[in-house]
Amino acid sequence: MKHILRYSMIFCCVLFGQNNDGWISELQVVERITHIDTLAGLNHESSGKEITSPKKQFVRVIASAATILLGAAAWRTQVESDKYYDKYLHAGNPVHRQDAWNKTEKLDQASGMMVVGSQLFMQLLIYSYVENE
């Protein structure tokens, strides 16, 4: 069905576009007194590239690296915390059990702080892409 509509539209455009007495031929001819500067409105956005300052690039690199590193460190710390929690669950000695619980608690808190830090650097990275005009 799509092909039939396309071919009929092309056929109609070719068939009815052959008239010399259409509405376009009735328009007035515009003569230019000065030349048109075609490069006047050209900026960096028209090429698709964004020109960033070295300061903004540095912030983006640091924020990206910190987000990834803190996220990886938080994951690794959480894995260690899970191991100590398993020791806590399976320990029979109350001293070993309390020691495993204390380490689990400290590692969980450290992991949580790393996740918060990772999210803060993620927000900084996102903010560096927001245009301030």
VENJO-V134350 format. One record per pair of residues at least 6 apart in sequence whose ideal C-beta (glycine too) atoms are under 8 Angstrom apart, sorted by the first residue. I is the first residue (numbers start at 0). GAP is how many residues later the second one is. D is the distance in whole Angstrom. If there is no record, write none. Layout:
i:I gap:GAP d:D
i:I gap:GAP d:D
This chain:
i:43 gap:6 d:7
i:43 gap:7 d:5
i:51 gap:8 d:8
i:55 gap:72 d:6
i:58 gap:65 d:7
i:58 gap:69 d:5
i:59 gap:65 d:6
i:59 gap:68 d:5
i:59 gap:69 d:8
i:61 gap:59 d:8
i:62 gap:58 d:5
i:62 gap:59 d:7
i:62 gap:61 d:4
i:62 gap:62 d:4
i:62 gap:65 d:7
i:63 gap:57 d:8
i:63 gap:61 d:6
i:65 gap:51 d:7
i:65 gap:52 d:7
i:65 gap:55 d:4
i:66 gap:51 d:5
i:66 gap:54 d:4
i:66 gap:55 d:5
i:66 gap:58 d:6
i:69 gap:44 d:5
i:69 gap:45 d:8
i:69 gap:47 d:5
i:69 gap:48 d:4
i:69 gap:51 d:7
i:70 gap:43 d:8
i:70 gap:44 d:7
i:70 gap:47 d:4
i:72 gap:41 d:5
i:73 gap:37 d:5
i:73 gap:38 d:8
i:73 gap:40 d:4
i:73 gap:41 d:5
i:73 gap:44 d:6
i:74 gap:36 d:8
i:76 gap:30 d:5
i:76 gap:33 d:5
i:76 gap:34 d:4
i:76 gap:37 d:6
i:77 gap:29 d:7
i:77 gap:30 d:7
i:77 gap:33 d:4
i:79 gap:27 d:6
i:80 gap:22 d:8
i:80 gap:23 d:5
i:80 gap:26 d:4
i:80 gap:27 d:5
i:80 gap:30 d:6
i:83 gap:16 d:5
i:83 gap:17 d:8
i:83 gap:19 d:4
i:83 gap:20 d:4
i:83 gap:23 d:6
i:84 gap:15 d:7
i:84 gap:19 d:5
i:86 gap:9 d:7
i:86 gap:13 d:4
i:87 gap:9 d:6
i:87 gap:12 d:4
i:87 gap:13 d:5
i:87 gap:16 d:6
i:90 gap:6 d:4
i:90 gap:9 d:6
